[in-house]
Amino acid sequence: MSENPVPIRLLQPLERLRAALTDPARADTAVLACLLVYWLLWTIYGTVTKTPQGYNPDMTELIAWSRDLALGYLKHPPLAAWITAAWFAVFPLAEFSYYLLAMVMPVAALWIAWRLLADYLDLNKRVFGLALLTLVPFFNFHALKYNVNTVLMPLWAVTTLWFLRSYRLRHAGYAALAGLGAAACMYGKYWSIFLLAGLVIVALIDRRRFAYFRSPAPWITIAVGAAALVPHLVWLVHNDFAPVAYVRAAHLPKSFAEVALSGLTYLAGSIAYIVVPLIAVGVAARPSARTLADIAWPADDDRRLAAAAFWAPLLLPIVGALAGGMEITSLWSMSAWTLLPVLLLSSPRVRIGIGDMQRVLALALLLPFVAAALSPAIAHFTANASKPAQSQQALLAAQVEREWHTITPQPLRFVGGEMDLAYGVITYAADRPHALPGLRPPSADVLKRDGMATVCRAEESACVARAKALAQAEPTSRIVESTIFRSASGHQTAPQRYTIVLVPPLGLPR
């Protein structure tokens, strides 16, 4: 291939960057600097493009959970909410800081991947592989929606790193860290069972399994992981396994044909997300059939261990879906890609030239800069991409608080009604109220003492009926009918009618 991959005026700074990234004395510092810029640019892109649309419901849900810290929640384990609470204990709750938090997850995963790649690739391939990961949409566009899936990205990465090192080195420290990592993954999302089961399978099929299981390493991992999970397991028992019940209710069993189709679309969609790295390696290496076989399932033990650790967590969800009769989506594979550069590049048959490195580096560098530069235009054309109720969250919250303070000087403590609306209101409300109902809602006496607001879209008759029943039970209540025509950023939206019911604190007049 040509060794003149970019215009000559860009070649010198690009070559200086490549030299810094591939210099053993400067590589780590250079990568950290690049990741810092990457973090900032994608945060700017997210802030500019997503603010007119309002927060995604997953993000406001975590704000709600972070106001009521617990060892678990109705839908998921607690780690994402804990991280949210810790972050906003330091930073103000604002769009920029929230998208800054969202981008912590892929940036941390990329740094961990950089460290992991050192065990399998030379510096040239490490840089090429890290650049490839930045071209996977999970590490930028999709990561901007902070939720339990994005939290798994660094957790799966670091657990995989520690497990592989503990397996190869039989090192007690890495074994203990692997156990902590495994527990952290389960505190993040139960989907992590596929990572843990996959790593167990990896340990069992490797030719060095007898040496591994005769060492203290696996038993240290199991003991530390189990001990770390005990508090959450106790919580699950005390709360009748509420997240498990939620999953069963939310994901009703499907026919075998439906599940099989979802498994195929999961796999096809997952591959589609990594099509750019696949093309880049194909163009750079032009692999033969023998090379492809060596990439997919290497002959030497260490590379095969890494390959198995890549394939097992990625493919096991299909088996789980077929066994459980549930549909799965390719978005849930976002935490499974840390080992992709090892799989694609670790074969000695794969050679990456300087020109290929420069092309991929140039693309990896341009993407966040171009995205940030185009973000105002993208924001303009996508301002109405979300539902009106989502883009109007801030305006609705302001109206609820304004109406509340016309009937009482006391702060708004509780907001109920449609969950997505309630989460949006509590996210933007200055009084920092709590959402209802939680897993353990406040007692009737507390609600009478503090009062509450209920918000419904006017067309949601069941929600409106429940809200008005509350109003009828308390004569000092107020019912407000409202229509909002725009988003908080000023963009025109489809009109959305709301019913707001305000039940003031006990003893206060209308």
N, C-alpha and C positions, 0 to 999 in steps of 0.2 A: 504494500500500500504506500501511497505518497507520504513523505515525511514533512510535507508543508501543509498541515491541516487547517491552519487559521491564517487570516491576513497578517502580513509581516508586521504591521504597526501594533498588533496585539500579541505577537509572538514573544517579544522580550519579557513583558511583565508576566505572561503566562508561564514562560520558561523559568523565570525567577521563582514563581510560586511552586512550580513542580520541583525545582531544585530544593527549596526549603522543605517541602513535604516529604521528599525522599532522602533527606539528610538525617542520619540517625541522631545527630546532636540537636537538630531543630524540629524534627518531625512532630513531636507531641505538642510543642508550643504552637507550631503553625496550624495544626489541626484544631486546637482549641480556639485560636483566633478566627479561623474560618467558621467554626461552629457558632461562635459568638455573633458573627455577622449574619450567618444563616438564621439564627434565633431572632435577631432583631428585624431582619427584612421580612420574614414570614409573619412576625407579630404585627408589623405595620400593615402588611397585606390583609391579615385577618381583621384587624381593627377597622380599616377603611372599608373593606367590602362587606363585612358581616354586621357592622353596627346598624345600618339602615334596616336590616332584616330582623333585628332583635335577637336575643339569645335563643339558641336551640333549647327545646324543653329538657334535654338531657343535662344541660348546663344549669338551668334554673332549679332542676330537681336536686342537683348536688348542693346548690346553695341552701335549699330548704333542709336537706339532711345535715349539712354542716352546722346548722343552728341548733340541732338536737343530737349531739354526739352520742353514739351508742356502739355496741359491739356488732351490730348488724341492722339491716333495714328490710322493709317488706320485699324488695325486689332483688337486692344484691348485698354482698358483704360490705364492710365499712371503709376500706382503705381510701377509696377515691374521696369520700366525704371528709375523712380525717385530713387528707392532703389539702382539700379546699379550705377547711377551717384554719389550718396552720398558715396557709398562704395569705388569706385575708385577715389574719391577725397581724400581719406585717404590712401588707399592701392595701390600698383602698379598693373597694369594690367598684371597678370601672372597666369599660371595654378593653382598654389597652392592657391593664394588669391581668385581666382574665385570659386574654389571648396570649399574653406572655406566659402565664401558667400552662396553658394548653401546649405551647411549643416547647416547654421544658421536657415533656415526655419524649417526643421524637429526638430532640437534641441529646438527651441523656442516653437514649437507646443507640444513637449513632456513635457517641463516645465509647460506650461499652463495646459496640461492634468493633470499633477501631482497636481496642485492647484485645478482643478475642481474635481478630484476624492476625495479630502478631504471632499466635501459636501455630499458624498454618501457612502464611503467605510472606513472601519477601516484601520489602518496603514499596517497590513499584506496584505490585499487585494489591497491597493493602490500600494504597491511595486510589487505585483504579476501582477497587471493590467498594470503598466507602463512597466514592463519587457515584457509583451505580445506585447505591441505596438511596441517595438523595433524589434520585429520579423516579423513585417509587412513590405514588401519590399518598400512601399511608404516612410517609414521613414529612408531609407538608399540608396539602389540601385537606385531607381527611382528618389529620391530627388537630386541626383547628377546632373541631367539635370535641371539646374536652368531656370525656365520659369514662365509664369503667373499662371500655375497650382500649382507649389510648393509654390509660394508666398501666395496662399490661405490657406495653411495648418495652420499657426499660426493665420491668420485672422479669419477663421471659428472657430477655437478653442476658441479664446478669446471672440468673439462675442457670441458664445453659452454660455460660462461661464457667461458673463455679463447679457445676457438675462434671463437665468435660475434664477440667483440671483435676478434680478429686478422683475421677476414674483413672486417668492416665498416671497420676503421681501418687495415688493412695495417701494424699496429704490430709491430715486430720483437720487442719484449719479450713481448707477448701471444702471438706466434707461438711463441717458445721455450717459454713456459709451457704452451701447448697441447700441444707435443710431450712435455714432461715429464708432463703430465697423462695423455696417451694411454698412455705407457709405464707409469705408475703403475696405470692401469686394467687393463692386461694383466698386471701383477704381482699384481693382485688376483684376477682370474678371467678365463679365456679367453672367457667369455661376452661380454666387452667388445669382441670383434671386431665385434659387431653395432653398437656405438656408433661405432667407428672407421669401419667400412664405411658406416654411415649418414651420418656427417659428410662422408665423401668424396663420396657421392651428392649431399648438400646443396650442396657446393661446385661440383659439376659442373652442376647444374640451375639454379643461380641465374643471373640475367641479367647479373650483374657478374663472371662467372667469368673472362673474359679479363683483366680488370684485376687480379683476384686472382692468377691464375697467372703474370702477367707481373711481379708484385711479388716481393720476397724472402720474403714471409710463409710461403707453403706449403712452400717448400724448407727454411726454418729449422725449421718444425714437423717435417717428415719427418726431417731430419738429427738434431735433438735427440732425438726419440723413438726413432729407430733406435739412436743411440749409447747411450741409457739402457737399451735392451733387450738390448744385446750380452751382458752377463754371464749373463742368464737363457737366452739362445739358446745360448750355449756350454754351459751346464749341461744343457740339453735334449739337445744332441748327445752329450755325454759319458754321459748316462743313458738313451740309446736312446729318447728321447721318451716317458718313462714315463707322464706324465699323459695323453698322447694314447692310449697303449695302454690305460690304465685306462678312459678314456671309452668306447673301443670295446668293451671287455669288459663294462662296466657298463650300456651302452645298446645292446643288440643291435638290429639293424635291424628295423623294424616294417613291416607292409604299408602301402600307400598310404592305404587307408581308415583305419587306426589313426592314422597320422600326420596325415591331414587332420582327423580328429575332434579330435586333441589340439591342432591349430592353432586350431580353432574354440573349444574350451574355454579355451585360453590367452587368446584375445581376449575371449571373454565374461567369463571370470574377472577379467581385468585391468580391464575396464569396471566390473564389479561392485565392485571395490575403490574406485573413485572415484565411486560413485553419489551419495554425500552432496554433494561439491562440484558435481556435475552438477545435482542438484536445487536446491541453493542458488542457483546462477547462473540456472537456469531460472525460479525463483520471483522472484528479484530483477530480472532483466532482461526476462523474458517475450519472448525473442527471436523475431523473425519468420523466415520462410524465408530472406530476403535476409541477415539478421544471422547466421543459422546458417552460411550459405555463406561469409560474410566471416570467421567464426570459424575454420571448418575450413580454408580456403585463402584467406588475405588477398590483397588486390590490390597493396598497396605492398611494396616490396622487403624492407625490414627485418623486417616482420612475417611475410612469407612465408618468409624465411630461418629465422626462429625456428620457424614452424609445420613446415617441412620437417625441422628438427632435432628436433622432437618426434616426428613420425610415423615417420621412417625407422628409428631404433633400436627403436621399439616394434613395428613391423610386420616388419622384416627377419628376426627369429627364425622367423616362420612360413615364409618362403621357405627359410631355412636348414634347418628341420626337414623340409620336403618334399624338399629336395635331398639331405639326409643320411639320410633314413629314420628319424629319431629323434623321440621324443615330447618335448614341452616342457610346462611348467606355468606358470600365471599368477604364481606366487610369484616367478619369475625376472624379472618385469617391475618389481620393486620399485625399481630404480635409475633408471627411465625417466621419472619424473614431475616433474622440476624445472621443466620448461617448461609444465606444465599451466595455471598461472594466466595465463601470457602468452597461451596459446592461447585460454582462455576469456574473458579480460577485456580484451585489448589493442584490440579493435575499438572505434572511437569510437561505434558504435551501442549498445554495452553501457554502461549507466549504473547506478551503484550508489548508492542513497540512504543517508542516515544511519541510517534505521531498519533497512535491510538489513545495514549494517555492524554495528550493535549486536546484531542477532540472531546473526550468525555469530560475532562476538567473544564473546558470552555463551556460545554452544555450545562454542567452542574453549577458553574458560577453564574451563567447568564440567567438561568431559570428564576432564582429568587429576586435578582435585580429587576428583571423584566416584569415579574409579577407585581413587585412593589411599585414600579413605575406606572403600570397599567391599572393599579388598584382603583384610582378615582373613576376611571371610565367603566371598569367592571362593576363598581358599586352603583353607578348610575343605571346601568342596564339590568342589574339584578336586584334593584331595590325592592321590587314587588315579588321576588321569588318565594318569599315565605308567606304563610297565611296571615291575614290581617291581624288576628288575635296575637300573633307572635311579634309582628312589627310594631304593634300598638302597646306593648307591655308597659313602657315607661309612662305613656299618657294615661293608661288605665290606672296604674299605681298612683299617679299624681291625683287623679280624680277621686279615687277611693279615699286617700288620706285627706284630701280637701273636704270631702263630704263628712268624713269621720270627725274632723276637728270643728265642724259646725255644730256638732251635738255634744262633744265632750273635749275638755282640754287634755285628757289622759291619752297616753300613747296607744296606738293600735298594736295589740298583742297577737291577735290570731286572725288568719284569713283562710276561709274554706271555699267550697264550691267546686267548679271544674278544676281538676288538679293542675293542668298546664297553666290556667289563668291564675290560680292561687300562687303557684311557684313564681310566675312572672311578677305578680304584685309584690310578693315578699322580697324578691330580688331588688327591685327598684325603690321600695318604700323606705323613707328616711327613718321611720320608727323601728326598722329591722324586725318585723313581726315573724311569727312562726306559722307554718302551713298546717292546715287541718284536712283530713285526719292524719296523724302520724301513726306509727306502729302502736304507740301507747299514747293516745290523745289525752289532753288534760281532762280532769274530772268536771262534772256538771257544775260543781260549786265554783271552780276556777273560771269556767267560761261565763258564769253569771257575774262573777266579781269583775272580770276584765272586759267582758263583751267580745264581739267578733264581727268581722265583715264576711259576707258571702258574695262571690262573683260568678256569674253565669253568662254565657251567650244567650241572648233572648230566645233563639230557636231551640235551645236545649230544654225542652219542657220539663223533663224529670228534675233537672237541677233547679230550675226556676220554682217548681212546685215545692221542693224540699226547702228552698230558701224562704219562700213566702210562708210556709208553715212555721218556720222559726219566728218570723215577724209577727204572725198572729198570736204566738205564745207570749210575746212581750210587747205590751201596748206602746212603749216608748220607741219601738223600732222605726226605722225609716227605709222606704223602698225608693230607689233612684233608677229611673230608666234613662239610658244614655246611648248616644250613637257617635262613634268616632270615625272620621273620614280620612285620617292621615296617620303616618307613622311618627314616631318621636323625632326622627330626623327631618321631618317636614315633607316627605314624599307623599303624594296622593295615593290613597289605597281604596280598595272597595269598602263601602260603609259597613261597619260591624256594630250591631245593637247589643247592648249589655244590660243585664238586670243586676243591680247592686243592692244587697240588703244589709243594713247596718243595725246591729243589736248593741246598744250602748252598755257601758258598765252598770252594774246593779245600783239602783238608787238615784241615778242621774236623770233629770227631766229631759224631755224632748228639746 
